Amino acid sequence: MSKQNEKSREYVIAKQLRERAQFYECVRKNNYTDLKLGKNGTYDWSQETYNIKKGSKPCPNDCKYCYIKAMNIRMKKEVDELEDVDGIDDIEDGHNLKCESVPQKVNKNWRTANEMTKKYIMMPSSHDIFDNNVKDICVVTNKMVNAGHDGLIVTKARMSCIRFMIDYFRNVVKNEEFIKQHVEFRITIGSYDNTDIRFWEGNAPLFEERFECVKLLHNQGYNVSVSAEPLLTTDPMRLYNMMEPYISCIWFGEMNYVPILIEMKTEEDKRFLAKLDVIKDNLKTYVEQLMKYDKVFWKKGIRKYLKDHA
């Protein structure tokens, strides 16, 4: 029997299905002794990531739970450095956001892959897609898939960027159908309530814009899914029901790094942190409510939380 390519999309998706089945068996028995947990984070979705952003500063979305901020704190960067977020000068109502690319990462030549060397690559993982870097994302995506790889594009989607990508693949490089076969879009939507989104996700687009992006991609024939990581609403069933007609799957995950990043300074801080506690207290209920739906998956953080609190 030939060795499997553990970085291929086929292998990753089969692994996701196996791990979900094992998790659900543990939930049914209320016994998590045999629940196996490997690497978390992006490893739930792919075993390779690719970013085109330069530097280690947070991207212009400036999310409160940003893992780059947490990494910088662990590396003991100065506070003024952490507050200096790239690309947010002269913001007006969320416009003029910029995230600069590294030319070498955009211009990289991708070696042609075979069945044993092709990869399932998530992009980006440490920044988002903005009007000034969306063309670079398109260039890299086109090179990636033409080299034989599969892509997972993850974004808090902006309509201008999604329209640009659709037009680029259709009219500039003219390989739209090939892209549709080899690329999945995963739109981050943790809540349908804009008060949650604005508090936690800074300059990122609001719910309505992201939802319209999901529907547009679906209507254009793209494979589109949703990441509800971090989960920001106490009603994930409602969020699932809203998304279900347009998506191939939805992933629920808990918020990481909050104790590192958030100090309770205001009543608003206390209110939203208390809401996170409510979400954590109800994670098992959410899983039991949603486990009958084939499109629902759970990030390792939630699986680990249930195991640790069984």
N, C-alpha and C positions, 0 to 999 in steps of 0.2 A: 504493500500500500504506500503510495507516494505521500511525502510530507505535505501538510497543508500550509498555505501561505497565511500566517496569522495576522497579516496587515491588510489583507484584502477585504473589500466590503462584504463579500459573501460570508467570510469567516466571522467578521465582527457582528453581523446581523444574526447569524446562527447562534453565536455566543450570547447575544442579548436575549434571545428567546429562551435559551436554556436557563439562564440566570433568573429570568422572570418566573419561569415555571417552578424553579426550586424555591424562590422567595415566596410565591403564593402557597406552596405546600407547607412551608413553615408558618405562614399566617393562619392557614386553616387549622393546623395542629396547635397553634400558639406555642410552638417549640422551635427556637432558633439555634439550637445547639449545632446543627449541621449546616447552617447557612455560611457559605463561603463568600468572602469579600476580598477582592483583589484591589488593584489601584483604583482610586476614584477620580473625580474631576473629568477631564476630557477623555480619559480611558474608557468611560462608559460608552462613548460614541465612536471613537476612532483610536488608533494607536500612533497616529502621526498628526502634528499640527504645523501650520505654516502662517507666519505673520510678516507683514511688510512694513510695519511701523518702526520708526527709529526711536532709540532711547528707552528708558524704563519709567518714564513719567506716565501717569494715568491718561487715558484718552479723553477727548473733550466731553464725552457723556458725563464724566465726573460722578459716577454712581457711588453711593455711600458704602456699598459692600464690595467694591472693586478689589480683586485679588492682587493686582499690581501694588495698590496702596498697602495691603497687608504684607506683601513681600518686602516692600521698602521699609516698613516699620521693623520687621524682623531683622533686616540688614542694618537697622539703626541709622537710617537717613535722617537728616535734620528736618524739623517740622516745617520750616519755610520751603524746603524742597518739595515736601509732600503736598503743600498747598498750591505749588506752582504747576498747574495742569496745562499740558501742551494744547495749544489751539483754541483757547477760549477768550482771546482778546476781542473786544468790540462786539460781544454777543448782543443781539437784539431779538428777543422772543425765540431763542434757539437757533437763529440763523448765523451764518458766517463761521460755523464750526469747521476747524481744519485739523487733519491728522496727516502729518507728512510721511511719505514713503522713503524707504532706503532704495536708491536706484539699483544697487547690486541685487537686491532681493526680487525686484521686478524684472530685471533683465536676465536673470539666471536662465541658463539653458537646461532643460529637463532631459535627462537620458531616457531613451525609450525603454519601457518596462515590458516584462513578459509575465506569464501567469504566476511565477514565483517571486517576482520583484515588484509587482504593482501594489499600490498602497491606497488606503481609504483615508483621505487627508481632510482634516477639519481646518477651515480658514474663515476669518481670523480667530485667534483665541485670546489675545492680549489687547485687542483694540476693536473698534467698530468700523463700519463702512460709512464714509462721508462723501459729500459732493466732490471734494478735491482729491480723494484717493480711489473713487469707485472705478475709474478707468484702469488704474493699476491692478485692482482686484480682478477685473475682467481679463486683462492681459495674462495674469498669472493663471487664472482658471483655465483659459483657453490652452495655454502651454501644458498645463498639468494633465488635462484630459486627452490632449493629442499625443502625449507621451505614454498614455495607457493607464493612467490612474483615475480613481473616482474621487469626487469632491463633496464635502459637506460645508456649505456656506452658512455661517451662523451670524445673525445680526438682529439688533433692535431696529427693525427696518424703517428706512425713510423712503417715502414714495418716489421722490426724485431719483434716488439711487436704484431702486428696483426698476423703474421705467428705463433708466439708462442701461442697465444690464440686459433687459429684454431686447431693447433696440440694438445694443452692441452685438449680441449673439445672433440676432436675426439679420441685421443689415450691414454690419461692419465686417465680421469674420464669416458670416453666413454659414454657421454650423449649429443652428438652434436645435435641431432634432438630436444631434449628437450630444450636445450639452444636456438636453433633457434626459437622455439615457444614462448619463454618467455623473450628474450633479443633483444634489438635493439641497433645497433651501430650508433652513430651520430658523424660524422667527421667534425671538424671545418675547413672550407675553406672560408675565406672572400674575396679572390681575386685569379685570375689566374696569376697575375703579381708578380714575386718573389721580385721585388724591394719594393712593398707594404709589403709583408710578412717579409722580412728581416728587414725593418725599424721598424715595429710595434711589431713583434713577436720573436725578439731576436734569441734564439737558437732552435726554433721550426723547424720541417721539412719544406722543401720548397713545392711548389705546386705540382710538379710532383709526389713526394713520397706520399703525401696525396691522390691524385687522383688515383694513382695505388692501394692504400689501399681500396678506395671506390670500385673500379672495382673488386678487389680480393674478398672482402666480398660478393659483389653481385653475382659473379660467383660461389661462394661456397654455395649460397643459404641462406645467412643471410639477415635479414632486416636491410638495411643501409640507413641512411638519412644524410643530410648535415646541419650544422649550419653556415650560413654566418653572424654570429654575433661575432665581429663587421664587418659590411660591409666595405670593404677597397677599392673596385673598383667603378668607376663611370659608369660601364657597367654591372649591375646585370643581364640583359637579357642574355648576352653572358655567364656569369657564370652558369645561370640556364640551358641554352641549352647544355652546356658541361656536366652537372651533370645528367640531366633528365633521360637518358636511364638506369641509374644504381641505382636510389634512389626511396624511397617511398615518401619522402617529403624534402623540403628545407625551413629553417627558416631564414628570414632576420631580422637583428637587428642593432641598431645604437651603436656606441661606447660610453661607459660611463667613467666618472672619468677623462677625459683628462685635464680639467682646473686645477684639483688637482695635476696631475702627471707630466705634460709636461710644461717646460719653453722653450720659443723660443730662443735658443742659437745660432743656425746656420741657414744658408740658407736652408739646407735640412729640418730642423725642420719646418721652415716657409712654405716650399713647401708642406709637407705632411699634416700639419694642414690646409692649404688652401684647399687641396683636400677634407678633411673632411667637410669643409664648402660647397663645391660644392655638395657633396653627400647629405648633409642636405637640401640644397636648392632644390634638385631634388627629394626628397623622395615621394612627391605626384605623380610626373610623373612616378617614378618607380612602385608605387603601381598600378596606372592605367594601365601600360603596362603589369603587371604580374598577375593582379587579375583574368584573364580568365583561369589561370592554376590551376587545383585542387591540385597540389603538393606544392603550394606556401603558406607559412604562415608568419605572421608578429609578431615580439615580441612586447610586450606592450610599450617599449620605442619608437618605431616608431609610434604606434597608438597614444600615448600621445603627441608626437611632432606634428603630424598633427592636433590633437585637439587643442593644445595650439597655433598653428600658422595658424589656419583657417581664 
